[in-house]
Amino acid sequence: MKTQKLFDTCKLIGRWKHANSSSPSSYESLEDGATIEFSMIQANFTESFRFKKFSRITIKDSMIEFYEEDLFR
């Protein structure tokens, strides 16, 4: 299932690469446990997600899109 999360700031942690040169907002994880951390400043809220190797995420405007089955648990 595709998940969308809103954010004010986000940070990629671990090894990531651009997944597609025609879409600079798509990233692919290069290792298990690669993380994205995002914050909503006015709500004083921070959340992070760890991903499996070769998972893809899209960061567009102030939204992150990813598939829940790509989460590393």
MARPA-840688 format. One record per residue: chain; z, y, x of N, C-alpha, C, O in turn. Coordinates in steps of 0.02 Angstrom, whole numbers, plus 32768, in hexadecimal, padded with zeros to 4 digits. Layout:
<drengus>
<drengu><kette>A</kette><n_pz>Z</n_pz><n_py>Y</n_py><n_px>X</n_px><ca_pz>Z</ca_pz><ca_py>Y</ca_py><ca_px>X</ca_px><c_pz>Z</c_pz><c_py>Y</c_py><c_px>X</c_px><o_pz>Z</o_pz><o_py>Y</o_py><o_px>X</o_px></drengu>
...
</drengus>
This chain:
<drengus>
<drengu><kette>A</kette><n_pz>8000</n_pz><n_py>7FC5</n_py><n_px>802A</n_px><ca_pz>8000</ca_pz><ca_py>8000</ca_py><ca_px>8000</ca_px><c_pz>8000</c_pz><c_py>803E</c_py><c_px>802D</c_px><o_pz>8026</o_pz><o_py>8042</o_py><o_px>805D</o_px></drengu>
<drengu><kette>A</kette><n_pz>7FD6</n_pz><n_py>806E</n_py><n_px>801C</n_px><ca_pz>7FD2</ca_pz><ca_py>80AC</ca_py><ca_px>8043</ca_px><c_pz>800C</c_pz><c_py>80DA</c_py><c_px>8030</c_px><o_pz>801C</o_pz><o_py>80E2</o_py><o_px>7FF5</o_px></drengu>
<drengu><kette>A</kette><n_pz>802B</n_pz><n_py>80F7</n_py><n_px>8062</n_px><ca_pz>8063</ca_pz><ca_py>8124</ca_py><ca_px>8058</ca_px><c_pz>804F</c_pz><c_py>8169</c_py><c_px>8072</c_px><o_pz>802C</o_pz><o_py>816F</o_py><o_px>80A5</o_px></drengu>
<drengu><kette>A</kette><n_pz>8066</n_pz><n_py>819D</n_py><n_px>8050</n_px><ca_pz>805B</ca_pz><ca_py>81E1</ca_py><ca_px>8066</ca_px><c_pz>809E</c_pz><c_py>8204</c_py><c_px>806A</c_px><o_pz>80C8</o_pz><o_py>81FE</o_py><o_px>803D</o_px></drengu>
<drengu><kette>A</kette><n_pz>80A8</n_pz><n_py>8229</n_py><n_px>80A0</n_px><ca_pz>80E7</ca_pz><ca_py>824E</ca_py><ca_px>80AA</ca_px><c_pz>80D5</c_pz><c_py>8296</c_py><c_px>80BE</c_px><o_pz>80A9</o_pz><o_py>82A1</o_py><o_px>80E7</o_px></drengu>
<drengu><kette>A</kette><n_pz>80F9</n_pz><n_py>82C5</n_py><n_px>80A0</n_px><ca_pz>80F0</ca_pz><ca_py>830C</ca_py><ca_px>80B2</ca_px><c_pz>811F</c_pz><c_py>831D</c_py><c_px>80EB</c_px><o_pz>8154</o_pz><o_py>82FF</o_py><o_px>80F3</o_px></drengu>
<drengu><kette>A</kette><n_pz>810C</n_pz><n_py>834F</n_py><n_px>8114</n_px><ca_pz>8136</ca_pz><ca_py>8363</ca_py><ca_px>814C</ca_px><c_pz>8128</c_pz><c_py>83AB</c_py><c_px>815F</c_px><o_pz>80F4</o_pz><o_py>83C8</o_py><o_px>814D</o_px></drengu>
<drengu><kette>A</kette><n_pz>8157</n_pz><n_py>83C9</n_py><n_px>8184</n_px><ca_pz>814D</ca_pz><ca_py>840B</ca_py><ca_px>81A3</ca_px><c_pz>8139</c_pz><c_py>8402</c_py><c_px>81EC</c_px><o_pz>810C</o_pz><o_py>8425</o_py><o_px>8205</o_px></drengu>
<drengu><kette>A</kette><n_pz>815B</n_pz><n_py>83D4</n_py><n_px>820E</n_px><ca_pz>814A</ca_pz><ca_py>83C5</ca_py><ca_px>8254</ca_px><c_pz>8147</c_pz><c_py>837A</c_py><c_px>825D</c_px><o_pz>816A</o_pz><o_py>8355</o_py><o_px>823B</o_px></drengu>
<drengu><kette>A</kette><n_pz>811D</n_pz><n_py>8363</n_py><n_px>828B</n_px><ca_pz>811B</ca_pz><ca_py>831C</ca_py><ca_px>829A</ca_px><c_pz>810F</c_pz><c_py>8312</c_py><c_px>82E5</c_px><o_pz>80F3</o_pz><o_py>833D</o_py><o_px>8307</o_px></drengu>
<drengu><kette>A</kette><n_pz>8125</n_pz><n_py>82D8</n_py><n_px>82FD</n_px><ca_pz>8120</ca_pz><ca_py>82C8</ca_py><ca_px>8344</ca_px><c_pz>8110</c_pz><c_py>827F</c_py><c_px>834B</c_px><o_pz>8130</o_pz><o_py>8254</o_py><o_px>832C</o_px></drengu>
<drengu><kette>A</kette><n_pz>80DD</n_pz><n_py>8270</n_py><n_px>8373</n_px><ca_pz>80CC</ca_pz><ca_py>822A</ca_py><ca_px>8383</ca_px><c_pz>80F3</c_pz><c_py>8216</c_py><c_px>83C1</c_px><o_pz>80F2</o_pz><o_py>823A</o_py><o_px>83F3</o_px></drengu>
<drengu><kette>A</kette><n_pz>8115</n_pz><n_py>81DD</n_py><n_px>83BE</n_px><ca_pz>813D</ca_pz><ca_py>81C4</ca_py><ca_px>83F5</ca_px><c_pz>8122</c_pz><c_py>8180</c_py><c_px>8408</c_px><o_pz>8115</o_pz><o_py>8156</o_py><o_px>83DD</o_px></drengu>
<drengu><kette>A</kette><n_pz>811A</n_pz><n_py>8174</n_py><n_px>8448</n_px><ca_pz>80FE</ca_pz><ca_py>8135</ca_py><ca_px>8460</ca_px><c_pz>80B4</c_pz><c_py>813F</c_py><c_px>8470</c_px><o_pz>809D</o_pz><o_py>8177</o_py><o_px>847B</o_px></drengu>
<drengu><kette>A</kette><n_pz>8090</n_pz><n_py>8108</n_py><n_px>8471</n_px><ca_pz>8049</ca_pz><ca_py>810A</ca_py><ca_px>8485</ca_px><c_pz>801C</c_pz><c_py>810A</c_py><c_px>8448</c_px><o_pz>801D</o_pz><o_py>80DB</o_py><o_px>8420</o_px></drengu>
<drengu><kette>A</kette><n_pz>7FF5</n_pz><n_py>8140</n_py><n_px>8441</n_px><ca_pz>7FC6</ca_pz><ca_py>8149</ca_py><ca_px>840B</ca_px><c_pz>7F83</c_pz><c_py>8161</c_py><c_px>8428</c_px><o_pz>7F82</o_pz><o_py>817C</o_py><o_px>845F</o_px></drengu>
<drengu><kette>A</kette><n_pz>7F4D</n_pz><n_py>8156</n_py><n_px>8404</n_px><ca_pz>7F0C</ca_pz><ca_py>8172</ca_py><ca_px>8417</ca_px><c_pz>7EE8</c_pz><c_py>8189</c_py><c_px>83D8</c_px><o_pz>7EF8</o_pz><o_py>8172</o_py><o_px>83A1</o_px></drengu>
<drengu><kette>A</kette><n_pz>7EB8</n_pz><n_py>81B6</n_py><n_px>83E1</n_px><ca_pz>7E8E</ca_pz><ca_py>81CA</ca_py><ca_px>83A8</ca_px><c_pz>7E67</c_pz><c_py>818C</c_py><c_px>8393</c_px><o_pz>7E46</o_pz><o_py>816D</o_py><o_px>83BC</o_px></drengu>
<drengu><kette>A</kette><n_pz>7E6A</n_pz><n_py>817B</n_py><n_px>8353</n_px><ca_pz>7E4A</ca_pz><ca_py>813F</ca_py><ca_px>833A</ca_px><c_pz>7E00</c_pz><c_py>8147</c_py><c_px>8331</c_px><o_pz>7DDA</o_pz><o_py>8117</o_py><o_px>8333</o_px></drengu>
<drengu><kette>A</kette><n_pz>7DEA</n_pz><n_py>8185</n_py><n_px>8326</n_px><ca_pz>7DA4</ca_pz><ca_py>8191</ca_py><ca_px>8315</ca_px><c_pz>7D91</c_pz><c_py>81D6</c_py><c_px>832D</c_px><o_pz>7DB1</o_pz><o_py>8207</o_py><o_px>831A</o_px></drengu>
<drengu><kette>A</kette><n_pz>7D60</n_pz><n_py>81DC</n_py><n_px>8357</n_px><ca_pz>7D4D</ca_pz><ca_py>821D</ca_py><ca_px>8373</ca_px><c_pz>7D32</c_pz><c_py>824D</c_py><c_px>833D</c_px><o_pz>7D35</o_pz><o_py>8289</o_py><o_px>8346</o_px></drengu>
<drengu><kette>A</kette><n_pz>7D19</n_pz><n_py>8233</n_py><n_px>8306</n_px><ca_pz>7D00</ca_pz><ca_py>825E</ca_py><ca_px>82D1</ca_px><c_pz>7D38</c_pz><c_py>8275</c_py><c_px>82A2</c_px><o_pz>7D2E</o_pz><o_py>82A1</o_py><o_px>8278</o_px></drengu>
<drengu><kette>A</kette><n_pz>7D73</n_pz><n_py>8258</n_py><n_px>82A9</n_px><ca_pz>7DAD</ca_pz><ca_py>826C</ca_py><ca_px>8281</ca_px><c_pz>7DE9</c_pz><c_py>8277</c_py><c_px>82AE</c_px><o_pz>7E0F</o_pz><o_py>8248</o_py><o_px>82BA</o_px></drengu>
<drengu><kette>A</kette><n_pz>7DF2</n_pz><n_py>82B4</n_py><n_px>82C8</n_px><ca_pz>7E27</ca_pz><ca_py>82C0</ca_py><ca_px>82F8</ca_px><c_pz>7E6D</c_pz><c_py>82B8</c_py><c_px>82DC</c_px><o_pz>7E9E</o_pz><o_py>82B9</o_py><o_px>8302</o_px></drengu>
<drengu><kette>A</kette><n_pz>7E74</n_pz><n_py>82AF</n_py><n_px>829B</n_px><ca_pz>7EB6</ca_pz><ca_py>82A8</ca_py><ca_px>827E</ca_px><c_pz>7ECB</c_pz><c_py>825F</c_py><c_px>8275</c_px><o_pz>7F00</o_pz><o_py>8251</o_py><o_px>825A</o_px></drengu>
<drengu><kette>A</kette><n_pz>7EA2</n_pz><n_py>822F</n_py><n_px>828B</n_px><ca_pz>7EB2</ca_pz><ca_py>81E8</ca_py><ca_px>8287</ca_px><c_pz>7ECA</c_pz><c_py>81CE</c_py><c_px>82CA</c_px><o_pz>7EAB</o_pz><o_py>81DC</o_py><o_px>82FE</o_px></drengu>
<drengu><kette>A</kette><n_pz>7F01</n_pz><n_py>81A9</n_py><n_px>82C9</n_px><ca_pz>7F1E</ca_pz><ca_py>818E</ca_py><ca_px>8306</ca_px><c_pz>7F29</c_pz><c_py>8144</c_py><c_px>82FF</c_px><o_pz>7F34</o_pz><o_py>812A</o_py><o_px>82C8</o_px></drengu>
<drengu><kette>A</kette><n_pz>7F27</n_pz><n_py>8120</n_py><n_px>8338</n_px><ca_pz>7F33</ca_pz><ca_py>80D8</ca_py><ca_px>833A</ca_px><c_pz>7F6B</c_pz><c_py>80CB</c_py><c_px>836C</c_px><o_pz>7F69</o_pz><o_py>80E5</o_py><o_px>83A4</o_px></drengu>
<drengu><kette>A</kette><n_pz>7F9C</n_pz><n_py>80A2</n_py><n_px>8358</n_px><ca_pz>7FD2</ca_pz><ca_py>8092</ca_py><ca_px>8386</ca_px><c_pz>7FBA</c_pz><c_py>805F</c_py><c_px>83BA</c_px><o_pz>7F94</o_pz><o_py>8031</o_py><o_px>83AA</o_px></drengu>
<drengu><kette>A</kette><n_pz>7FD0</n_pz><n_py>8068</n_py><n_px>83F7</n_px><ca_pz>7FBC</ca_pz><ca_py>803C</ca_py><ca_px>842E</ca_px><c_pz>7FF3</c_pz><c_py>800B</c_py><c_px>8441</c_px><o_pz>7FEB</o_pz><o_py>7FE4</o_py><o_px>8471</o_px></drengu>
<drengu><kette>A</kette><n_pz>802B</n_pz><n_py>800C</n_py><n_px>841D</n_px><ca_pz>8062</ca_pz><ca_py>7FDF</ca_py><ca_px>842C</ca_px><c_pz>808D</c_pz><c_py>7FD5</c_py><c_px>83EE</c_px><o_pz>8090</o_pz><o_py>8000</o_py><o_px>83C2</o_px></drengu>
<drengu><kette>A</kette><n_pz>80AD</n_pz><n_py>7F9B</n_py><n_px>83EA</n_px><ca_pz>80DE</ca_pz><ca_py>7F90</ca_py><ca_px>83B5</ca_px><c_pz>8117</c_pz><c_py>7FC2</c_py><c_px>83BF</c_px><o_pz>812D</o_pz><o_py>7FCE</o_py><o_px>83F7</o_px></drengu>
<drengu><kette>A</kette><n_pz>812E</n_pz><n_py>7FDF</n_py><n_px>8388</n_px><ca_pz>8165</ca_pz><ca_py>800E</ca_py><ca_px>838B</ca_px><c_pz>8152</c_pz><c_py>8056</c_py><c_px>8396</c_px><o_pz>817E</o_pz><o_py>8081</o_py><o_px>8399</o_px></drengu>
<drengu><kette>A</kette><n_pz>8111</n_pz><n_py>8066</n_py><n_px>839B</n_px><ca_pz>80FB</ca_pz><ca_py>80AC</ca_py><ca_px>83A0</ca_px><c_pz>8114</c_pz><c_py>80CF</c_py><c_px>8361</c_px><o_pz>8111</o_pz><o_py>80B3</o_py><o_px>832A</o_px></drengu>
<drengu><kette>A</kette><n_pz>812D</n_pz><n_py>810B</n_py><n_px>8369</n_px><ca_pz>8153</ca_pz><ca_py>812D</ca_py><ca_px>8333</ca_px><c_pz>8133</c_pz><c_py>816F</c_py><c_px>8321</c_px><o_pz>8116</o_pz><o_py>8192</o_py><o_px>834B</o_px></drengu>
<drengu><kette>A</kette><n_pz>813A</n_pz><n_py>8181</n_py><n_px>82E2</n_px><ca_pz>812C</ca_pz><ca_py>81C5</ca_py><ca_px>82CC</ca_px><c_pz>816D</c_pz><c_py>81DF</c_py><c_px>82AD</c_px><o_pz>818C</o_pz><o_py>81BF</o_py><o_px>8283</o_px></drengu>
<drengu><kette>A</kette><n_pz>8180</n_pz><n_py>821A</n_py><n_px>82C3</n_px><ca_pz>81BD</ca_pz><ca_py>823B</ca_py><ca_px>82A9</ca_px><c_pz>81A7</c_pz><c_py>827B</c_py><c_px>8288</c_px><o_pz>8183</o_pz><o_py>82A3</o_py><o_px>82A5</o_px></drengu>
<drengu><kette>A</kette><n_pz>81BE</n_pz><n_py>8286</n_py><n_px>824B</n_px><ca_pz>81AB</ca_pz><ca_py>82C4</ca_py><ca_px>8229</ca_px><c_pz>81E7</c_pz><c_py>82E3</c_py><c_px>8207</c_px><o_pz>8218</o_pz><o_py>82C1</o_py><o_px>81F7</o_px></drengu>
<drengu><kette>A</kette><n_pz>81E3</n_pz><n_py>8325</n_py><n_px>81FD</n_px><ca_pz>821B</ca_pz><ca_py>834B</ca_py><ca_px>81E2</ca_px><c_pz>8203</c_pz><c_py>837A</c_py><c_px>81AB</c_px><o_pz>81CA</o_pz><o_py>8393</o_py><o_px>81AB</o_px></drengu>
<drengu><kette>A</kette><n_pz>822F</n_pz><n_py>8384</n_py><n_px>817C</n_px><ca_pz>8227</ca_pz><ca_py>83B8</ca_py><ca_px>8149</ca_px><c_pz>825F</c_pz><c_py>83EA</c_py><c_px>8157</c_px><o_pz>8299</o_pz><o_py>83DC</o_py><o_px>8148</o_px></drengu>
<drengu><kette>A</kette><n_pz>824E</n_pz><n_py>8422</n_py><n_px>8175</n_px><ca_pz>827F</ca_pz><ca_py>8451</ca_py><ca_px>8190</ca_px><c_pz>82AD</c_pz><c_py>846D</c_py><c_px>815A</c_px><o_pz>82EA</o_pz><o_py>846C</o_py><o_px>8162</o_px></drengu>
<drengu><kette>A</kette><n_pz>8292</n_pz><n_py>8486</n_py><n_px>8123</n_px><ca_pz>82BC</ca_pz><ca_py>84A6</ca_py><ca_px>80F1</ca_px><c_pz>82EA</c_pz><c_py>8474</c_py><c_px>80CF</c_px><o_pz>831F</o_pz><o_py>8487</o_py><o_px>80B6</o_px></drengu>
<drengu><kette>A</kette><n_pz>82D6</n_pz><n_py>8435</n_py><n_px>80CD</n_px><ca_pz>8301</ca_pz><ca_py>8402</ca_py><ca_px>80AE</ca_px><c_pz>8331</c_pz><c_py>83E3</c_py><c_px>80E1</c_px><o_pz>835B</o_pz><o_py>83B9</o_py><o_px>80CF</o_px></drengu>
<drengu><kette>A</kette><n_pz>832B</n_pz><n_py>83F7</n_py><n_px>8120</n_px><ca_pz>8355</ca_pz><ca_py>83DC</ca_py><ca_px>8156</ca_px><c_pz>8350</c_pz><c_py>8390</c_py><c_px>8156</c_px><o_pz>8383</o_pz><o_py>836D</o_py><o_px>8156</o_px></drengu>
<drengu><kette>A</kette><n_pz>8313</n_pz><n_py>8376</n_py><n_px>8156</n_px><ca_pz>8305</ca_pz><ca_py>832F</ca_py><ca_px>814F</ca_px><c_pz>82D7</c_pz><c_py>8318</c_py><c_px>8186</c_px><o_pz>82A3</o_pz><o_py>8336</o_py><o_px>8193</o_px></drengu>
<drengu><kette>A</kette><n_pz>82EA</n_pz><n_py>82E2</n_py><n_px>81A7</n_px><ca_pz>82C0</ca_pz><ca_py>82C3</ca_py><ca_px>81DB</ca_px><c_pz>82BA</c_pz><c_py>8279</c_py><c_px>81CD</c_px><o_pz>82EB</o_pz><o_py>8258</o_py><o_px>81BB</o_px></drengu>
<drengu><kette>A</kette><n_pz>827E</n_pz><n_py>825E</n_py><n_px>81D6</n_px><ca_pz>8272</ca_pz><ca_py>8217</ca_py><ca_px>81CA</ca_px><c_pz>8243</c_pz><c_py>81FE</c_py><c_px>8200</c_px><o_pz>8219</o_pz><o_py>8223</o_py><o_px>8219</o_px></drengu>
<drengu><kette>A</kette><n_pz>8249</n_pz><n_py>81BE</n_py><n_px>8212</n_px><ca_pz>821B</ca_pz><ca_py>81A1</ca_py><ca_px>8243</ca_px><c_pz>8206</c_pz><c_py>815C</c_py><c_px>822C</c_px><o_pz>822A</o_pz><o_py>8139</o_py><o_px>8209</o_px></drengu>
<drengu><kette>A</kette><n_pz>81CA</n_pz><n_py>8149</n_py><n_px>8242</n_px><ca_pz>81AE</ca_pz><ca_py>8108</ca_py><ca_px>8232</ca_px><c_pz>8193</c_pz><c_py>80E9</c_py><c_px>8272</c_px><o_pz>8172</o_pz><o_py>810C</o_py><o_px>829A</o_px></drengu>
<drengu><kette>A</kette><n_pz>819F</n_pz><n_py>80A9</n_py><n_px>827C</n_px><ca_pz>8185</ca_pz><ca_py>8083</ca_py><ca_px>82B5</ca_px><c_pz>814C</c_pz><c_py>8057</c_py><c_px>829D</c_px><o_pz>8150</o_pz><o_py>803A</o_py><o_px>8267</o_px></drengu>
<drengu><kette>A</kette><n_pz>8117</n_pz><n_py>8053</n_py><n_px>82C5</n_px><ca_pz>80DB</ca_pz><ca_py>8030</ca_py><ca_px>82B1</ca_px><c_pz>80CA</c_pz><c_py>7FF5</c_py><c_px>82DF</c_px><o_pz>80DD</o_pz><o_py>7FF4</o_py><o_px>831A</o_px></drengu>
<drengu><kette>A</kette><n_pz>80A6</n_pz><n_py>7FC5</n_py><n_px>82C3</n_px><ca_pz>808C</ca_pz><ca_py>7F8D</ca_py><ca_px>82E9</ca_px><c_pz>8052</c_pz><c_py>7FA5</c_py><c_px>8314</c_px><o_pz>8034</o_pz><o_py>7FD9</o_py><o_px>8307</o_px></drengu>
<drengu><kette>A</kette><n_pz>8043</n_pz><n_py>7F7F</n_py><n_px>8348</n_px><ca_pz>800A</ca_pz><ca_py>7F8E</ca_py><ca_px>8373</ca_px><c_pz>7FC9</c_pz><c_py>7F8E</c_py><c_px>834A</c_px><o_pz>7FC0</o_pz><o_py>7F63</o_py><o_px>831F</o_px></drengu>
<drengu><kette>A</kette><n_pz>7F9E</n_pz><n_py>7FBC</n_py><n_px>8358</n_px><ca_pz>7F5C</ca_pz><ca_py>7FC6</ca_py><ca_px>8338</ca_px><c_pz>7F61</c_pz><c_py>7FE1</c_py><c_px>82F0</c_px><o_pz>7F2F</o_pz><o_py>7FDE</o_py><o_px>82CC</o_px></drengu>
<drengu><kette>A</kette><n_pz>7F9A</n_pz><n_py>7FFA</n_py><n_px>82DC</n_px><ca_pz>7FA1</ca_pz><ca_py>801A</ca_py><ca_px>829A</ca_px><c_pz>7F7F</c_pz><c_py>805E</c_py><c_px>829C</c_px><o_pz>7F7C</o_pz><o_py>807E</o_py><o_px>82D0</o_px></drengu>
<drengu><kette>A</kette><n_pz>7F65</n_pz><n_py>8073</n_py><n_px>8263</n_px><ca_pz>7F44</ca_pz><ca_py>80B4</ca_py><ca_px>825F</ca_px><c_pz>7F6A</c_pz><c_py>80E1</c_py><c_px>822F</c_px><o_pz>7F82</o_pz><o_py>80CC</o_py><o_px>81FA</o_px></drengu>
<drengu><kette>A</kette><n_pz>7F70</n_pz><n_py>8120</n_py><n_px>8244</n_px><ca_pz>7F8E</ca_pz><ca_py>8154</ca_py><ca_px>8219</ca_px><c_pz>7F5D</c_pz><c_py>818E</c_py><c_px>8217</c_px><o_pz>7F34</o_pz><o_py>8197</o_py><o_px>8244</o_px></drengu>
<drengu><kette>A</kette><n_pz>7F63</n_pz><n_py>81B7</n_py><n_px>81E3</n_px><ca_pz>7F3C</ca_pz><ca_py>81F4</ca_py><ca_px>81DD</ca_px><c_pz>7F6C</c_pz><c_py>822D</c_py><c_px>81D2</c_px><o_pz>7F98</o_pz><o_py>822A</o_py><o_px>81A7</o_px></drengu>
<drengu><kette>A</kette><n_pz>7F63</n_pz><n_py>8262</n_py><n_px>81F8</n_px><ca_pz>7F8A</ca_pz><ca_py>829F</ca_py><ca_px>81F0</ca_px><c_pz>7F5A</c_pz><c_py>82D5</c_py><c_px>81DA</c_px><o_pz>7F2C</o_pz><o_py>82E7</o_py><o_px>81FF</o_px></drengu>
<drengu><kette>A</kette><n_pz>7F65</n_pz><n_py>82EF</n_py><n_px>819E</n_px><ca_pz>7F36</ca_pz><ca_py>831F</ca_py><ca_px>8181</ca_px><c_pz>7F5E</c_pz><c_py>8356</c_py><c_px>8160</c_px><o_pz>7F87</o_pz><o_py>834A</o_py><o_px>8134</o_px></drengu>
<drengu><kette>A</kette><n_pz>7F52</n_pz><n_py>8394</n_py><n_px>8176</n_px><ca_pz>7F79</ca_pz><ca_py>83CD</ca_py><ca_px>815E</ca_px><c_pz>7FC3</c_pz><c_py>83BE</c_py><c_px>816A</c_px><o_pz>7FD8</o_pz><o_py>83B7</o_py><o_px>81A3</o_px></drengu>
<drengu><kette>A</kette><n_pz>7FEA</n_pz><n_py>83B9</n_py><n_px>8136</n_px><ca_pz>8032</ca_pz><ca_py>83AA</ca_py><ca_px>813D</ca_px><c_pz>8043</c_pz><c_py>8367</c_py><c_px>811D</c_px><o_pz>8078</o_pz><o_py>835F</o_py><o_px>80FF</o_px></drengu>
<drengu><kette>A</kette><n_pz>8015</n_pz><n_py>8336</n_py><n_px>8124</n_px><ca_pz>8020</ca_pz><ca_py>82F5</ca_py><ca_px>8106</ca_px><c_pz>800E</c_pz><c_py>82BD</c_py><c_px>8137</c_px><o_pz>7FDC</o_pz><o_py>82C2</o_py><o_px>815B</o_px></drengu>
<drengu><kette>A</kette><n_pz>8037</n_pz><n_py>8289</n_py><n_px>8137</n_px><ca_pz>802A</ca_pz><ca_py>824D</ca_py><ca_px>815F</ca_px><c_pz>8017</c_pz><c_py>8216</c_py><c_px>812E</c_px><o_pz>8038</o_pz><o_py>820E</o_py><o_px>80FB</o_px></drengu>
<drengu><kette>A</kette><n_pz>7FE3</n_pz><n_py>81F0</n_py><n_px>813E</n_px><ca_pz>7FCF</ca_pz><ca_py>81B6</ca_py><ca_px>8116</ca_px><c_pz>7FD1</c_pz><c_py>8178</c_py><c_px>8142</c_px><o_pz>7FB9</o_pz><o_py>8178</o_py><o_px>817A</o_px></drengu>
<drengu><kette>A</kette><n_pz>7FEE</n_pz><n_py>8143</n_py><n_px>8127</n_px><ca_pz>7FF0</ca_pz><ca_py>8103</ca_py><ca_px>814B</ca_px><c_pz>7FFB</c_pz><c_py>80CB</c_py><c_px>8119</c_px><o_pz>800C</o_pz><o_py>80D7</o_py><o_px>80DF</o_px></drengu>
<drengu><kette>A</kette><n_pz>7FF0</n_pz><n_py>808E</n_py><n_px>8130</n_px><ca_pz>7FFB</ca_pz><ca_py>8053</ca_py><ca_px>8106</ca_px><c_pz>803F</c_pz><c_py>8035</c_py><c_px>8116</c_px><o_pz>8050</o_pz><o_py>802B</o_py><o_px>8150</o_px></drengu>
<drengu><kette>A</kette><n_pz>8066</n_pz><n_py>8026</n_py><n_px>80E3</n_px><ca_pz>80A9</ca_pz><ca_py>800B</ca_py><ca_px>80ED</ca_px><c_pz>80A9</c_pz><c_py>7FC9</c_py><c_px>8112</c_px><o_pz>80D9</o_pz><o_py>7FBA</o_py><o_px>8135</o_px></drengu>
<drengu><kette>A</kette><n_pz>8074</n_pz><n_py>7FA1</n_py><n_px>8109</n_px><ca_pz>8072</ca_pz><ca_py>7F60</ca_py><ca_px>812C</ca_px><c_pz>8069</c_pz><c_py>7F69</c_py><c_px>8178</c_px><o_pz>8070</o_pz><o_py>7F39</o_py><o_px>819D</o_px></drengu>
<drengu><kette>A</kette><n_pz>8058</n_pz><n_py>7FA5</n_py><n_px>818E</n_px><ca_pz>8052</ca_pz><ca_py>7FB3</ca_py><ca_px>81D6</ca_px><c_pz>8095</c_pz><c_py>7FC4</c_py><c_px>81F7</c_px><o_pz>8099</o_pz><o_py>7FCA</o_py><o_px>8234</o_px></drengu>
<drengu><kette>A</kette><n_pz>80C9</n_pz><n_py>7FCB</n_py><n_px>81CF</n_px><ca_pz>810B</ca_pz><ca_py>7FDD</ca_py><ca_px>81EC</ca_px><c_pz>8127</c_pz><c_py>7FA3</c_py><c_px>8214</c_px><o_pz>8121</o_pz><o_py>7F69</o_py><o_px>8200</o_px></drengu>
<drengu><kette>A</kette><n_pz>8145</n_pz><n_py>7FB3</n_py><n_px>824C</n_px><ca_pz>8163</ca_pz><ca_py>7F82</ca_py><ca_px>827A</ca_px><c_pz>81AB</c_pz><c_py>7F77</c_py><c_px>8264</c_px><o_pz>81D3</o_pz><o_py>7FA6</o_py><o_px>8265</o_px></drengu>
<drengu><kette>A</kette><n_pz>81BB</n_pz><n_py>7F3A</n_py><n_px>8251</n_px><ca_pz>8200</ca_pz><ca_py>7F2B</ca_py><ca_px>823B</ca_px><c_pz>821E</c_pz><c_py>7EF4</c_py><c_px>8263</c_px><o_pz>8258</o_pz><o_py>7EE1</o_py><o_px>8257</o_px></drengu>
</drengus>
